[in-house]
Amino acid sequence: MRGNNSKQSKTSNLRLVLNLITTARPISRVEIARRTALTKQTISNLTDELAGAGLIHETGIRREGVGKPSKMLDLNPEGAYTVGLRVKARSIEAGLYNIAGEAVDVRQFPFNEQDPDVLVETLAQIVDTCLQGAPAERERVLGVGLVMPPPQSFSRDPRKAGQLGNLTDQHVQQVRAQLIERIRLPVVSENVAAAVSASEMLYGSARDLRSFVYIHLGESLEAGIVFNRQLFGGYNGISGRLGHVIVDQHGGQCRCGNHGCLDLYASLGSLSKALGRKIKPGQDWWEILADPEKHKAVLDTWFQQMSEPMRIAFNMVENLVNPQTVILGGDIPDWFIDQFIRRLRPFIPSVSQYGEREIPRFIRAPKMENMALLGAATLPIYSAISSEGARAVDIDALGSVTELQELVYA
């Protein structure tokens, strides 16, 4: 990452420095200057402004080579907050997080409506509830991150379009716009895989990676594609539908309308069908898979039948994107992800096996029970420090903005 020492580039330099402190913290001003090629005076001015806004603070001293020790900079957990919202089939998860990615309050609310207008009002009430217990004033809230269910069908049937679970990107943006109008806060919306990709970049296993693919194992398989530390959304914002890659043209019919989709073999939706009546509506996968011996026979069969279709899909991802690595995560325990990856070995040869590798081709995300919710809460922060992401936040739509929002989203 390189900055620009011209005065006109102050905004991008602020974003660059905040990005670096977020991903490499704690870090000294000397190291920031080295990585960005900005002058020491520019770095001093920028960090002073970020500290004055309460976003960063000094956390100690570290000796770096010859010379006097350096003062280390880190995010100030009390400097700013975000709200994460994840809409699921039968509930809404909500959480208040600080800028360091730490959960302040996490809640779950029942919800089983199909009307987007009802959804907007419910989300607005949930945001108000989360902020009532916030440890800081509303002016310290950077915004809200929203994760919606992916479309279940590719059908353009007007009788289905617009219902929760089959919302097009246009519908999702309408929900987002109405929510902004209702709560008067910036709202950033992405799919679950893209949201978790953002949190992995800032707080997780991808802090040092430039390009990777994150696969979220849920009711459907979704992929977040990151290139040069920017999320790839596709022309209509619905990229990464890995579960609808066709791996067997003679396979059964998927709910999207096609035949032989990966979701039929390797998603948690397919596992639900394998478990049959043993799974209750809305039951948590962490609870279901807490005792693997209880479902050993079903799980062994499922792992066996999912392995070859998933190996094909993994090979396709590697050959098409050639990422530094592929990260697997989801609403599931670590042992399940480890078993999932083991069943894919040996990997089918691909372009990823050429050259020196500093990281394995396929890894799992660190254990985190609410990783998708953290991903949602990370979206406003990612948008604040990403040159591409910042364009997704239209602060002019708010009518009025706080000094903190104006600083990070300018």
N, C-alpha and C positions, 0 to 999 in steps of 0.2 A: 504494500500500500504506500503510495506516495502522495504528498500534499502539494499545494501550490502556495507560494509565499506572497502572491498578490493580494491586495486588499479585497478585491472582488470575490475572492474564494473563501472568505471567512466562514460562511455557512457550511460549505462542504468540508472545510478543515475542522470545524467544530464537530461535525458528524463523524469524520474520520478518527479524531482523537477519542471521542466517546466510544466509538466502536472498538478501538484498540484497547482502551482501559477495560471495557466489558469482557473482551475475550482473552486478554492476557494478564488480567489483574492477579496480584498487585504488580505495578510496573512503575518505573521511574521516569521522570521527565527526560533524562538522558537517553533512555532506551526508546521512548516515544519519538524523540528527534532522530535517532538513528534509523528507525523503521520507516518513518514518514518522509525523511529528507527535508523537514521543515527546520527553520532556524530555532536556536534555543530561545530567543526572545519571543518568537511566534508561539512556540509551545507554552512558554510561561504565561503569555496573555490568554491563550485559549484555556488552559487549565485553571487559571484564576477565574475566568468567566464561568466555567462549569462548576467550580467550587462555590462561587458566589451564588449560583442558582441552587446549590444544595445537592447536586447530582453526584459529586465526588468529594473525597476527603483524603487527607494524609493518614496513613495507618502505621507508619514506623520507618525505620532506617535500615538500609542494607548496603554493605560494601560491594562495589562493583569494580574490580580491577584496582589500578593505582589511582590515588587521589582520595578526596574526602568521601564519606558515605553518602548515598543518595536517599532522598526522601521518597517513599513509595506511595503511589496513588491507588485508590480503590474506589469502587462504587459506594456511595452512601446509602445503605439500605432504607434509611428513613427519608431519603431525598425525593422519591417519587414512587407511585403505585400504579398498578393496572388491574383491570377486572377481566377474568377469563370466563367465557360462556361456551359450553358445549351442549348442543341440542342433540339428544339421542331419541330413539324410537319411543320410549315411554317415560323419559325424565329429562331434566336439564341440570347439568352440573355447573356450578358457579364457584369461583374462587377469587379472593383478593390476594394479590401478590405484590411484593416490593420489587424494586428495580434490580435487585440482586438475584431474583428468581426464587425467593423464599416465600412459602405459603403463609399468609397471615390468617386467613379464614377460608375454609372449604365447605361447601354445602351441596345438597342435592334436593331438587324439587320435583315432585311428580308432574307429568305433563303428557297428555295423550290426545291433543287437538290436531286437526289437519289444516285449520284456517291460518294463513300467514298473518292476518291482522290480529288475531288472538295471540299469536306467537309474539308479535312485536310488543303488545301491551304487557304480556307476561314477562318478557325479557327486561322491559323497562322497570317493572316492579322489583324484579330480582336484583337488578343493578342498584336500585335505591336501597334495598335491604342490605346488600353487601357494603355499601358506603356508609350506612348508618353506624356500623361498628368500626369504621376505618380509624386508624391511629393518627391520621392527619386530615387536614381540611381538604375539601373537594378540589381545590386549586392545585393540589399535589398529584392529582390523578391524570396520567398521561392519556389514557383512553381505555377502550374496551376491545378485546379480541373475541371474535365470534367464529365458532366452528359449527357448520351445519351438516346434516346427513347428506351423503352423495345421492345423486339421482338413481333410482332403482330400475329405470327403464330408459331406453333410447327412443321410446315412442313419442310422437308429436301430437298424440291424441289430446285435444283440448279438454276432454272430460277428466284426464289424469293430470295434466300439467297444472302447476300451481299448488298442488297438495304437498304437505310435508312428506319428505321422502322421495319426491319426484320434482323438486324445485330446480328449474334451470338456473344458469348463472344470472340471467336477467331478473328472475324472481328473488334470488338471494340478494342481489344489489338493491332491489326495492325494499326488502326487509331491512337491510343495512341503512338505507337512506331514511326510512321511517323511524328507525331506532335512534339515529343521530338527531333527528328533529325532536324526538321525545325526551331524550336524556341530556342533550346539549353537550355531548362529549364525542371526541373522535372515535370511530368504530372501524376496525380492520377485519375483513372476513377472508378466510381461506379454508380449504379442506383439511381434514385432520392430519394427513401425512405432511402437507406443507407446513402446518402449524408446528408439528413436532420437529420438523427439519429446522425451523427457525430456532427453537429452544436448544436443539442439539448444537447448532452453530454458536450460540451465545453461552450456553451453560453446560453442555454435555460432551459427548465423545467426538464431536466434529469441530471443536474450537480451533484446531490447527489445520483443518482440511479446506481445500479450495473447491473441490468438486466431489460430490457423493450422491448416492440415491438412498433415501430412507423408505423402507417398506413397512407400512403399518398393517399388522395382522388383526383384522377386526371382522365384523359381519361380512365385509367385503375387503379385498386387498387393494390398498391405495398406496401410491408411491409419490414421494416428494423428490423432485429433481433439482439439484443445486449445482450451478456452474459459476465459477469465479465468485462464489459466496453470494450469489443472487438466486432467488427462487424462480423457477420456470413455471409459468402458469398456463402457457398455451394461448392461442388467439382468443378463446372464450373463457379462460380461467378455470377450465375443468380438466386439465391434464392430469396424468398420473393414475388413470383408471386401470391399474395392472390386472385387477380381477376380471376384466373383460377382454383380456388377450385370449384369443382362441388357441388352445393347446391340443384339441382333439376335434376335428371337424365332424366326426361321427358320434360325438358325445351327446348327452342330454341337452334339453333346452334350458337356457338360463333365463332369469326374470327380465334380462335386458332384451330378450327376443332372439338372440343368437344361440348357436349350439356349441357345446364344448368349451365354454369359458373357464378360465382358471379358478374362478370363484366356486365352481361346482366341485372342485377337488381339494383346494388348499385354504379356504377361508374358514373363519369361525362359524359362518353360516352353514357351511357344509358339515362341520363338526356337530353343530346343533341337530341337524337331521340325523346324523349317525347316532347321536345319543338318544334321539327320540323323546319319549316322555320323561326321561330322566332330567331334562332341563326345564325350568319354569320360566314363564315370561318375565323379562326384566331381571332375572337372576344374574349375579355378578360372576364373571369368569374366574376371578381369583378364588371365589368360594367353591365353584364347581371343580376346579382343578387342584384344590388344596390337598386332596387325597387321590393321587393318580392310581393307586392300587384298586380303588373302588371301580374305576372305569377302564382297567388295564386292557381287557380284550378289545373293547371298542377303540381305544386310543391306538393300540398296536395296528389294528386294521386300517384306521384312518391315516396314520403316519405312512404306512406302506403304500396306500393308494394315492396319497398326495405327492409322494417324493418325485416321481418321474415328470408329471406335469409341472411341478415347481422348478425342477432342474432345467427344464426347457425354457421357462419364463426367466429364470435367473441368467441363463446363457444369453437370451435375447437382450436383457437389460445391459449386460456387460458389453456385448458386441455393438450395441446401438449407442450407448452413452460413454463407455470406457471410463467409469468413475474411479477415483482413488480407492473407494471401497463401497460396499453396499451394507447398510445398517438395518437390522431387523428389530422391530419392537411391537408393542401392542398392549392391549388390556389383559395381559396374561402373565403368569409367573415366569421367573428366569429359567427354571428347569424345562419348561415347555419350549421356550425359544431355543435353548441349547439342543434339545432333542430334535427340533425342527431342522436346525442347521446341520446337525450330524447326519440326518437322513438324506441330505442332498449330496453328500460326499460319496465317491469322488466327483468333483464338479466337472461339468462338460468343458473341454478346452475352449478358450476364448481369447480375444485380444488382450484381456487383462493379465494373462500369464507372462506377457513379454516385458522385459526390462526389470530393473530393480524395484522391489516393493518394500516400503517401510511399514505397511499395515496390511493385515490379511484381506483377502478378497471379500469375505463375508463375516461380519461381526454382529454382535447383539448390542442393543442400547442398554445403558446401565439400568438397574432395577429402579423403577419409579411407578408407584401404583397410580398416580394421577398425572402421568406424563402427557396425556392428551390435553388435559386442562391447563397444565403449565405451558404447553405449546400455544394454546389459545391466548393465555395471558402474556406470552412473549411477543405476540404479533404487533402490538403498539410500539414496543421497544425496538423490535427489528425494523419497523417502518421509520422510527425516529433516527436510527443510525445507518440505515441503508439508503444509498442514493436512489435506487430503484423503488424501494419500499415507501420512501417518503412521498412519492407521487400518488400513492394510494390514499393518502390522508388529506382530504380537502377541508382544511380548517376554515376556509372562507364560508363553508356551509353552516358553520356553527353560529355565525353572527358575531360572537365575541369569543375571544380566547384568552387564556391566562398567559402570563409572561413565560411560564415554564413550557407550555405547549407551543408558544410562538418560537421559543428558542430551539426546541428540538425538531419541530416540523417545518421550520422556515425554508 
